[in-house]
Amino acid sequence: MRFRKIINDPVYGFITIDKPLIFEIISHPWYQRLRRIKQMALAHLVYPGAVHTRLHHSLGAYHLMGNALTELKSKGIEINEEEETGAKIAILLHDIGHGPFSHALESVIMKDMHHEELSLLLMKQLNEQFRGQLETAIDIFTNAYPKKFLHQLVSGQLDVDRMDYLTRDSFFTGVNEGVIGYDRIIKMLAVYNGELMVEEKAIYSIEKFLVARRLMYWQVYLHKTVLGAEMILVKILERARQLGLQDENNIEDSVLKKFLLNQYTGNISANLDAFCSLDDTDVSYAIKQWSNHKDKVLSTLCTGVMDRKLFKVKIQNEPIALADLQAARKNAMEKLGISEADTAFFGFTGEAENRTYNPYDEKINILFKDGTVRNISEVDNALIQTNLSTPVKKFYICYLK
């Protein structure tokens, strides 16, 4: 009897698992951990519905990968069973290296290590556990596989990862500006000279996809309140680390504490189980405990997140004036009765940057009926031209109300 499992997804309907190996990977504790990591960190403080997880996104991207491979095979592109399974596993595990609260705490929990590096380490460990059955997936993930278009489907400017997170995030936040025609884009996918591209009939769908991504960044991912909340989260862990380095007894023992005090730095490969025991729950529990901490800075920051008493955030096109930062810190010192050094936790600046399309990275190429290929930004009357290809940088200041 043929193996078949179905998962009911709120975005796409039924997602089919038809390979025992893929089902075993999904059932693995390291993968199931993704249920306990929110896809959009603290965005639910602004958009209450944004409580979906990395597991939701991973399964959605897997579903779109299956659709894309089926479409390409129907157009005569040679993709054997091993390659199909490998590409599906690669996208399924592409985010397995995310730590608690996804991108928000990436540089705090694991210094100098990107989540994709951790994903690769975990994939290699899983490959050993599954007796070498993930070799093709790893080659596709690292772009070492000869058929480049398979890697482009996993990681590129037009990958199924982006197609799912835009579709899913707009669904759960209720922000219609993020809605894209993912099904039409997939129908128009093509492979030419080994490269992934789209047929010319999809030009407008691609432009909508790129504009939707731009709008979602400024309206959702870099929304000033979301940005402010996530920066408080970063400051909480930075303060906890500072206190722990002064005296380990300042912070109660936990796996989170060991990561904060960098006890696994340089040796993460031997401690992947410890990393995979970390999720949002650990950080949320710590914040709840620390809201009563004797350190006023830590307790105030934690109470602010718990009660949604967040910092005021101003975003502007020009760098923040030093006088504004100094005024914000002076205000915090007077209101809280803290030292001048500690005001850095209650008044700080940063930068946010986004671009609609990066023509200097991997290009989105359009395949015309006559066999010619042109970059989306070079198409006649294209919406995505130079002005939308340049990055937009904004400057922000977060401070105590």
C-alpha positions in Angstrom: 0.0 0.0 0.0 1.4 3.4 -1.0 2.5 5.6 1.9 0.4 8.8 2.3 -0.2 11.3 5.1 -2.2 14.5 4.9 -1.9 17.7 6.9 -4.7 20.3 6.9 -3.1 23.7 6.4 -5.2 26.9 6.8 -3.5 28.6 3.8 -3.3 25.9 1.1 -5.7 23.2 2.4 -4.3 19.7 2.4 -0.6 19.1 2.3 0.4 15.6 1.3 3.4 13.7 2.7 4.0 10.7 0.4 7.5 9.6 1.4 8.2 7.7 4.6 11.6 9.4 4.9 10.0 12.9 4.8 7.5 11.8 7.4 10.3 10.5 9.7 12.1 13.8 9.3 8.9 15.8 10.2 8.5 13.5 13.2 12.0 14.1 14.5 12.2 16.1 17.8 14.5 18.7 16.2 11.9 19.4 13.5 9.0 19.3 15.9 10.8 22.0 17.9 9.8 24.4 15.2 6.2 24.3 16.6 7.6 26.2 19.5 9.2 29.1 17.6 7.0 31.9 16.2 7.5 32.8 12.6 7.2 36.5 13.2 8.7 36.8 16.7 6.8 39.7 18.5 4.7 40.9 15.6 1.6 39.5 17.4 1.9 42.5 19.7 0.8 44.6 16.7 -1.0 42.0 14.6 -2.7 39.6 17.1 -3.2 36.9 14.5 0.6 36.6 13.8 1.1 33.6 16.1 1.9 31.0 13.4 5.2 29.1 13.8 8.3 28.1 11.8 6.7 24.6 11.4 3.7 26.2 9.6 6.0 28.0 7.3 8.3 25.0 6.7 5.4 22.8 5.7 3.9 25.5 3.5 7.2 26.0 1.6 7.4 22.2 1.3 4.0 22.2 -0.3 4.9 24.9 -2.8 8.2 23.1 -3.6 6.1 20.0 -4.5 3.9 22.1 -6.8 6.9 23.8 -8.5 8.6 20.5 -9.2 5.4 19.0 -10.6 5.0 22.0 -12.9 8.6 21.8 -14.1 8.4 18.1 -14.8 5.2 18.7 -16.8 7.2 21.0 -19.0 9.8 18.3 -19.8 12.4 19.3 -17.2 14.2 16.1 -16.1 13.9 15.7 -12.3 14.3 12.2 -11.0 12.8 10.9 -7.7 16.0 11.3 -5.7 16.3 15.0 -6.8 12.6 15.6 -6.0 12.9 14.1 -2.5 16.2 16.0 -2.0 14.7 19.4 -2.9 11.7 18.8 -0.7 13.9 17.9 2.3 16.1 20.9 1.6 13.2 23.3 1.8 11.6 21.4 4.7 14.8 21.9 6.8 15.9 25.3 5.5 14.9 27.0 8.8 15.6 24.2 11.3 18.6 26.3 12.6 16.4 29.2 13.8 16.7 29.9 17.5 14.0 31.4 19.8 11.9 34.2 18.3 13.5 33.6 14.9 15.5 36.6 13.5 15.0 38.9 16.5 17.5 37.1 18.7 19.7 35.5 16.1 22.8 37.6 17.0 22.2 37.4 20.8 21.7 33.7 21.4 24.4 32.5 18.9 27.0 35.2 18.3 28.6 35.2 14.9 26.6 32.3 13.6 23.8 32.7 11.0 20.7 30.4 11.3 21.6 28.9 7.9 24.9 27.7 9.2 23.1 26.0 12.1 20.6 24.6 9.6 23.4 23.0 7.7 25.0 21.6 10.9 21.7 20.0 11.9 21.1 18.6 8.4 24.5 17.0 8.5 23.7 15.4 11.8 20.3 14.2 10.6 22.1 12.8 7.5 24.1 10.6 9.8 21.0 9.6 11.8 19.2 8.7 8.6 22.1 6.7 7.2 23.2 9.1 4.4 19.7 9.7 2.9 20.0 13.5 3.1 23.1 13.8 0.9 21.2 15.1 -2.2 19.2 17.5 0.0 22.5 18.9 1.5 24.0 19.4 -1.9 20.9 21.2 -3.1 20.8 23.4 0.0 24.5 24.4 -0.3 24.3 24.9 -4.1 26.7 22.1 -4.7 24.3 20.1 -6.9 24.8 20.3 -10.7 21.1 21.3 -11.3 21.3 24.9 -10.0 17.6 25.6 -10.5 16.9 23.2 -7.6 18.9 25.4 -5.2 17.2 28.5 -6.7 13.9 27.1 -5.6 15.2 26.8 -2.1 17.1 30.0 -1.9 16.9 32.8 -4.4 15.0 36.0 -5.3 12.1 33.8 -6.5 12.2 30.9 -4.1 9.3 29.0 -2.5 10.5 30.2 0.9 9.6 33.8 0.0 6.4 32.7 -1.7 5.2 31.0 1.4 6.2 33.5 4.0 4.6 36.4 2.1 1.4 34.4 1.6 1.3 33.0 5.1 2.3 36.2 6.9 -0.2 38.3 5.1 -2.9 35.6 5.9 -2.2 35.6 9.6 -1.6 39.4 10.0 -4.6 40.3 7.8 -2.4 42.6 5.8 -3.7 42.3 2.2 -0.7 44.2 0.7 1.3 41.0 1.1 -1.0 38.8 -1.0 0.8 37.4 -4.1 -0.2 35.2 -7.0 2.0 32.3 -5.9 0.0 29.8 -7.9 0.4 31.8 -11.2 4.1 32.3 -10.6 4.6 28.6 -10.1 2.6 27.8 -13.2 4.9 30.2 -15.2 8.2 28.8 -13.9 10.7 27.6 -16.5 14.3 26.3 -16.6 16.6 27.6 -19.4 20.3 26.7 -19.6 20.0 25.2 -16.2 18.7 28.4 -14.5 15.3 29.1 -13.0 13.3 31.8 -14.6 9.7 32.7 -15.5 7.8 32.9 -18.7 7.0 36.4 -20.0 3.3 36.0 -19.2 4.2 36.2 -15.5 5.9 39.6 -15.6 3.1 41.4 -13.8 2.8 38.6 -11.2 6.5 38.9 -10.5 6.2 42.7 -10.1 3.3 42.2 -7.7 5.4 39.7 -5.8 8.3 42.1 -5.4 6.2 45.1 -4.5 4.3 43.0 -1.9 7.6 42.0 -0.3 8.6 45.7 -0.1 5.2 46.7 1.5 5.3 43.8 3.9 8.7 44.8 5.2 7.7 48.4 5.9 4.2 47.7 7.1 4.8 44.5 9.0 8.4 43.2 9.5 9.8 46.7 10.1 6.7 48.2 11.6 8.0 50.6 14.2 6.2 49.0 17.1 7.3 45.5 16.1 10.8 46.8 15.7 10.7 48.5 19.1 9.3 45.4 20.9 12.0 43.1 19.3 14.7 45.6 20.3 13.5 45.5 23.9 13.7 41.7 23.7 17.4 42.0 22.5 18.1 44.5 25.4 16.6 42.1 27.9 19.0 39.3 26.9 21.9 41.7 26.7 21.2 42.9 30.3 20.8 39.3 31.5 24.1 38.4 29.9 25.8 41.4 31.5 24.5 40.5 35.0 25.4 36.8 34.5 29.0 37.7 33.5 29.2 39.9 36.7 28.0 37.0 38.9 26.5 33.8 37.6 24.1 33.7 40.5 22.4 36.8 39.2 20.7 34.5 36.6 19.1 31.1 37.4 20.6 28.0 35.8 19.1 27.0 32.4 20.1 26.1 28.9 19.4 29.7 27.9 21.8 31.0 30.6 24.6 28.8 29.1 24.1 30.3 25.7 23.9 33.8 27.0 27.2 33.3 28.8 28.7 31.9 25.6 29.5 28.6 27.2 28.9 26.9 23.8 30.8 29.4 21.7 33.1 27.5 19.3 31.7 24.2 20.2 28.2 24.3 18.9 28.6 21.2 16.7 29.0 19.1 19.9 26.0 20.7 21.5 23.3 20.6 18.9 21.0 18.8 21.3 21.3 21.7 23.7 20.6 24.2 21.0 17.5 22.2 19.9 16.2 22.3 23.4 15.9 26.1 23.1 12.7 27.6 21.9 10.4 30.6 22.5 9.2 29.0 25.8 12.6 29.3 27.4 12.8 33.0 26.7 9.2 33.7 27.6 9.6 31.9 30.9 12.8 33.8 31.6 11.1 37.1 30.9 8.3 36.2 33.3 10.8 35.3 36.0 13.0 38.3 35.5 10.0 40.7 35.7 10.5 40.4 39.4 14.3 40.5 39.3 16.2 42.7 41.9 17.9 44.5 39.0 15.7 47.4 38.1 16.8 47.6 34.5 16.1 43.9 33.8 12.8 43.9 35.7 11.5 47.1 34.0 12.4 45.8 30.5 10.7 42.4 31.1 7.6 44.0 32.6 7.3 46.2 29.6 7.2 43.3 27.2 4.8 41.3 29.4 2.3 44.1 29.8 2.9 45.6 26.3 4.2 48.8 27.7 6.7 49.3 24.9 9.1 52.0 24.0 8.2 54.9 21.8 9.8 54.5 18.4 10.5 57.2 15.8 11.6 56.3 12.3 13.0 58.9 9.9 15.0 59.3 6.7 17.9 61.1 8.4 20.3 59.9 11.1 19.1 60.5 14.6 20.6 63.6 16.2 22.9 63.0 19.2 21.0 65.6 21.1 17.7 63.6 20.7 19.5 60.4 22.0 21.0 62.3 25.0 17.6 63.8 25.8 16.0 60.3 25.7 18.6 58.9 28.1 18.4 61.8 30.5 14.6 61.3 30.6 15.1 57.6 31.5 17.6 58.4 34.2 15.2 60.9 35.8 12.1 58.7 35.5 13.7 55.4 36.7 16.4 56.7 39.0 19.1 54.6 37.2 22.8 55.3 36.5 23.9 57.1 33.3 25.5 53.9 32.0 22.2 52.0 32.4 20.2 54.5 30.3 21.7 52.9 27.2 19.0 50.2 27.7 16.2 52.8 27.6 17.4 55.0 24.8 19.1 53.7 21.7 19.3 54.1 17.9 19.6 51.8 14.9 19.1 51.5 11.2 16.6 49.5 9.1 17.1 48.8 5.4 15.1 47.2 2.6 15.1 47.0 -1.1 12.4 45.8 -3.5 14.8 44.0 -5.8 18.5 43.5 -5.8 19.8 43.3 -9.4 23.4 42.8 -8.3 22.5 39.6 -6.4 20.7 36.7 -8.2 18.6 38.1 -10.9 15.0 37.3 -11.8 15.1 36.5 -15.5 12.2 36.5 -17.9 12.1 34.0 -20.7 10.4 35.4 -23.8 8.6 33.4 -26.5 11.4 34.1 -29.0 13.9 32.4 -26.6 15.6 35.7 -25.4 16.2 36.2 -21.7 16.0 39.6 -19.9 16.3 40.7 -16.4 12.9 41.9 -14.8 14.4 45.3 -14.3 15.3 45.7 -18.0 11.9 44.7 -19.4 10.1 47.5 -21.4 7.8 49.5 -19.2 8.8 47.5 -16.2 7.7 48.7 -12.8 10.8 47.2 -11.1 13.5 49.6 -12.4 16.5 51.4 -10.9 14.5 53.5 -8.5 13.0 50.4 -6.9 16.3 48.5 -7.0 18.1 50.9 -4.7 17.9 50.1 -1.0 15.8 52.3 1.3 17.5 53.0 4.6 15.7 54.5 7.6 16.9 55.5 11.0 15.1 54.9 14.3 15.3 55.8 17.9 13.7 53.8 20.7 13.1 55.5 24.1 11.1 55.3 27.3 7.7 57.0 27.0 
